[in-house]
Amino acid sequence: MSATAFAHAHGVRYTTFCNWRRGIQRQPSPGCVQIELPEATAPAELLIELGAHARLRITSARQLELAAQ
């Protein structure tokens, strides 16, 4: 796909797209970057029984957000 077609497909003016590309190309690559990871926590699980035939098992924070909705 050409740059013109890409810009048109995403609703961006071609000149704006070119300026973005030019700006990205000027930025130096970070190479290797040292990061610190937080300490791993033990996985937690929540099991809610909703009667004799239904259970809700939550094993991650994302699942908890979905269950609350």
ROTIVO-52885 format. One record per residue: residue in three letters; chain; x, y, z of N, C-alpha, C, O, CB in turn. Coordinates in nm, 2 decimals. Glycine has a CB too. Example, Ala and Ser with C-alpha at 12.3 -4.5 7.8 and 13.67 -1.06 7.14 Angstrom:
! residues 2
> ALA:A:1.32:-0.57:0.78:1.23:-0.45:0.78:1.32:-0.33:0.78:1.42:-0.33:0.85:1.13:-0.45:0.90
> SER:A:1.28:-0.22:0.71:1.37:-0.11:0.71:1.29:0.00:0.79:1.34:0.11:0.80:1.41:-0.06:0.57
! end
This chain:
! residues 69
> MET:A:0.09:-0.12:0.00:0.00:0.00:0.00:0.09:0.12:0.00:0.19:0.13:0.08:-0.10:0.00:0.12
> SER:A:0.06:0.22:-0.08:0.14:0.34:-0.09:0.11:0.43:0.03:0.00:0.41:0.09:0.11:0.41:-0.23
> ALA:A:0.19:0.52:0.05:0.17:0.62:0.16:0.05:0.70:0.14:-0.03:0.73:0.23:0.30:0.71:0.18
> THR:A:0.02:0.74:0.01:-0.10:0.82:-0.02:-0.22:0.73:0.01:-0.32:0.79:0.07:-0.09:0.86:-0.17
> ALA:A:-0.22:0.61:-0.03:-0.34:0.52:-0.01:-0.36:0.50:0.14:-0.47:0.50:0.19:-0.32:0.39:-0.08
> PHE:A:-0.25:0.48:0.22:-0.26:0.46:0.36:-0.32:0.59:0.43:-0.41:0.57:0.51:-0.12:0.43:0.42
> ALA:A:-0.27:0.70:0.39:-0.32:0.83:0.45:-0.47:0.84:0.42:-0.55:0.88:0.50:-0.24:0.95:0.40
> HIS:A:-0.51:0.82:0.30:-0.65:0.83:0.25:-0.74:0.73:0.33:-0.85:0.77:0.37:-0.66:0.81:0.10
> ALA:A:-0.69:0.61:0.34:-0.77:0.50:0.41:-0.79:0.54:0.56:-0.89:0.49:0.61:-0.70:0.37:0.40
> HIS:A:-0.70:0.61:0.62:-0.71:0.64:0.76:-0.76:0.79:0.79:-0.76:0.84:0.90:-0.58:0.62:0.83
> GLY:A:-0.80:0.85:0.68:-0.86:0.99:0.70:-0.76:1.09:0.74:-0.79:1.19:0.81:-0.97:0.99:0.80
> VAL:A:-0.63:1.08:0.69:-0.53:1.17:0.73:-0.48:1.23:0.60:-0.46:1.17:0.50:-0.41:1.10:0.81
> ARG:A:-0.45:1.36:0.60:-0.39:1.43:0.48:-0.25:1.37:0.46:-0.18:1.34:0.55:-0.39:1.58:0.50
> TYR:A:-0.22:1.36:0.33:-0.09:1.30:0.29:0.03:1.38:0.35:0.12:1.32:0.40:-0.08:1.29:0.14
> THR:A:0.02:1.51:0.35:0.13:1.60:0.40:0.14:1.58:0.55:0.26:1.57:0.60:0.10:1.75:0.37
> THR:A:0.03:1.56:0.62:0.04:1.54:0.77:0.11:1.40:0.79:0.19:1.39:0.88:-0.10:1.54:0.83
> PHE:A:0.07:1.30:0.72:0.13:1.17:0.73:0.28:1.18:0.71:0.36:1.12:0.78:0.06:1.07:0.63
> CYS:A:0.32:1.25:0.60:0.46:1.26:0.57:0.54:1.33:0.68:0.65:1.29:0.72:0.48:1.34:0.44
> ASN:A:0.48:1.43:0.74:0.54:1.50:0.86:0.56:1.41:0.98:0.66:1.41:1.04:0.46:1.63:0.90
> TRP:A:0.46:1.33:1.00:0.47:1.23:1.11:0.58:1.13:1.09:0.66:1.11:1.18:0.33:1.15:1.13
> ARG:A:0.59:1.08:0.97:0.69:0.99:0.93:0.83:1.05:0.94:0.92:0.99:1.00:0.67:0.93:0.79
> ARG:A:0.84:1.17:0.90:0.97:1.24:0.90:1.01:1.26:1.05:1.13:1.25:1.08:0.96:1.38:0.83
> GLY:A:0.92:1.30:1.14:0.94:1.32:1.28:0.99:1.19:1.34:1.08:1.19:1.43:0.82:1.37:1.35
> ILE:A:0.93:1.08:1.31:0.96:0.95:1.37:1.10:0.91:1.32:1.18:0.85:1.40:0.86:0.84:1.33
> GLN:A:1.14:0.93:1.20:1.26:0.89:1.14:1.38:0.97:1.20:1.49:0.92:1.21:1.26:0.91:0.99
> ARG:A:1.35:1.09:1.25:1.46:1.18:1.31:1.49:1.14:1.45:1.60:1.16:1.49:1.41:1.33:1.30
> GLN:A:1.40:1.07:1.52:1.42:1.03:1.66:1.52:0.92:1.66:1.51:0.82:1.59:1.29:1.00:1.73
> PRO:A:1.62:0.93:1.75:1.72:0.82:1.76:1.66:0.70:1.82:1.57:0.71:1.91:1.84:0.87:1.84
> SER:A:1.70:0.59:1.78:1.65:0.46:1.84:1.71:0.44:1.97:1.83:0.47:1.99:1.69:0.34:1.75
> PRO:A:1.63:0.40:2.07:1.68:0.39:2.21:1.78:0.28:2.23:1.85:0.27:2.33:1.57:0.38:2.31
> GLY:A:1.79:0.18:2.14:1.88:0.07:2.15:1.83:-0.02:2.27:1.71:-0.05:2.28:2.02:0.12:2.17
> CYS:A:1.92:-0.05:2.36:1.88:-0.13:2.47:1.85:-0.04:2.59:1.92:0.06:2.61:2.00:-0.23:2.52
> VAL:A:1.74:-0.07:2.65:1.69:0.01:2.77:1.67:-0.08:2.89:1.61:-0.18:2.87:1.56:0.09:2.73
> GLN:A:1.73:-0.04:3.00:1.71:-0.12:3.12:1.58:-0.08:3.18:1.55:0.04:3.20:1.83:-0.10:3.22
> ILE:A:1.50:-0.18:3.22:1.38:-0.16:3.29:1.37:-0.24:3.42:1.45:-0.33:3.44:1.26:-0.20:3.20
> GLU:A:1.29:-0.19:3.51:1.27:-0.26:3.64:1.13:-0.32:3.64:1.03:-0.25:3.62:1.30:-0.17:3.76
> LEU:A:1.12:-0.45:3.67:0.99:-0.51:3.68:0.95:-0.52:3.82:1.03:-0.55:3.91:0.99:-0.65:3.61
> PRO:A:0.82:-0.50:3.85:0.78:-0.51:3.99:0.79:-0.66:4.03:0.79:-0.75:3.95:0.63:-0.46:4.01
> GLU:A:0.80:-0.68:4.16:0.81:-0.81:4.22:0.68:-0.89:4.18:0.57:-0.83:4.19:0.83:-0.81:4.37
> ALA:A:0.70:-1.01:4.15:0.58:-1.09:4.11:0.50:-1.12:4.24:0.56:-1.15:4.35:0.62:-1.23:4.04
> THR:A:0.37:-1.11:4.23:0.29:-1.14:4.34:0.22:-1.28:4.31:0.21:-1.32:4.20:0.18:-1.03:4.36
> ALA:A:0.19:-1.34:4.42:0.12:-1.47:4.40:-0.01:-1.45:4.34:-0.09:-1.36:4.37:0.11:-1.55:4.54
> PRO:A:-0.05:-1.54:4.24:-0.18:-1.52:4.17:-0.29:-1.55:4.27:-0.28:-1.63:4.36:-0.19:-1.62:4.06
> ALA:A:-0.39:-1.47:4.26:-0.51:-1.48:4.35:-0.63:-1.53:4.27:-0.64:-1.50:4.15:-0.54:-1.34:4.42
> GLU:A:-0.71:-1.60:4.33:-0.83:-1.65:4.26:-0.95:-1.63:4.35:-0.95:-1.65:4.47:-0.82:-1.80:4.23
> LEU:A:-1.06:-1.58:4.29:-1.19:-1.57:4.36:-1.29:-1.66:4.30:-1.31:-1.65:4.18:-1.23:-1.42:4.36
> LEU:A:-1.36:-1.74:4.38:-1.46:-1.83:4.33:-1.59:-1.79:4.40:-1.60:-1.80:4.52:-1.42:-1.98:4.35
> ILE:A:-1.69:-1.75:4.32:-1.82:-1.72:4.38:-1.92:-1.82:4.33:-1.94:-1.84:4.21:-1.86:-1.57:4.33
> GLU:A:-1.99:-1.89:4.42:-2.09:-1.98:4.38:-2.22:-1.92:4.38:-2.27:-1.85:4.48:-2.09:-2.10:4.49
> LEU:A:-2.29:-1.93:4.27:-2.42:-1.87:4.24:-2.53:-1.97:4.24:-2.62:-1.97:4.15:-2.41:-1.79:4.11
> GLY:A:-2.53:-2.05:4.34:-2.63:-2.16:4.34:-2.57:-2.29:4.32:-2.44:-2.30:4.31:-2.74:-2.13:4.24
> ALA:A:-2.65:-2.39:4.30:-2.60:-2.53:4.29:-2.53:-2.55:4.15:-2.45:-2.64:4.14:-2.71:-2.63:4.30
> HIS:A:-2.56:-2.48:4.05:-2.51:-2.51:3.92:-2.44:-2.40:3.85:-2.41:-2.40:3.73:-2.63:-2.55:3.83
> ALA:A:-2.40:-2.30:3.92:-2.33:-2.18:3.86:-2.22:-2.14:3.95:-2.24:-2.12:4.07:-2.43:-2.07:3.83
> ARG:A:-2.10:-2.11:3.89:-1.98:-2.06:3.96:-1.92:-1.95:3.88:-1.92:-1.96:3.75:-1.88:-2.17:3.99
> LEU:A:-1.87:-1.85:3.94:-1.79:-1.75:3.88:-1.65:-1.75:3.93:-1.63:-1.72:4.05:-1.86:-1.60:3.90
> ARG:A:-1.55:-1.78:3.84:-1.41:-1.79:3.88:-1.34:-1.67:3.82:-1.34:-1.65:3.70:-1.35:-1.93:3.84
> ILE:A:-1.28:-1.59:3.91:-1.20:-1.47:3.87:-1.06:-1.50:3.90:-1.02:-1.52:4.02:-1.26:-1.34:3.93
> THR:A:-0.97:-1.49:3.80:-0.83:-1.52:3.82:-0.74:-1.40:3.78:-0.62:-1.41:3.79:-0.79:-1.64:3.74
> SER:A:-0.79:-1.29:3.74:-0.71:-1.17:3.71:-0.79:-1.04:3.73:-0.91:-1.04:3.75:-0.66:-1.18:3.56
> ALA:A:-0.72:-0.93:3.74:-0.78:-0.80:3.77:-0.87:-0.76:3.65:-0.98:-0.70:3.68:-0.67:-0.69:3.79
> ARG:A:-0.83:-0.80:3.53:-0.92:-0.77:3.41:-1.05:-0.84:3.42:-1.16:-0.78:3.39:-0.85:-0.80:3.28
> GLN:A:-1.05:-0.97:3.47:-1.17:-1.04:3.48:-1.26:-0.98:3.59:-1.38:-0.98:3.58:-1.14:-1.19:3.51
> LEU:A:-1.20:-0.93:3.69:-1.28:-0.86:3.80:-1.35:-0.74:3.75:-1.47:-0.72:3.78:-1.18:-0.82:3.92
> GLU:A:-1.28:-0.66:3.67:-1.35:-0.54:3.60:-1.47:-0.59:3.52:-1.57:-0.52:3.53:-1.25:-0.47:3.52
> LEU:A:-1.45:-0.69:3.44:-1.56:-0.74:3.36:-1.68:-0.79:3.44:-1.79:-0.77:3.41:-1.51:-0.85:3.26
> ALA:A:-1.64:-0.87:3.55:-1.75:-0.92:3.63:-1.83:-0.81:3.70:-1.95:-0.83:3.73:-1.69:-1.02:3.74
> ALA:A:-1.76:-0.70:3.74:-1.83:-0.59:3.81:-1.93:-0.52:3.72:-2.02:-0.46:3.76:-1.73:-0.49:3.86
> GLN:A:-1.91:-0.54:3.58:-2.00:-0.47:3.49:-2.13:-0.55:3.48:-2.22:-0.52:3.41:-1.94:-0.45:3.35
! end
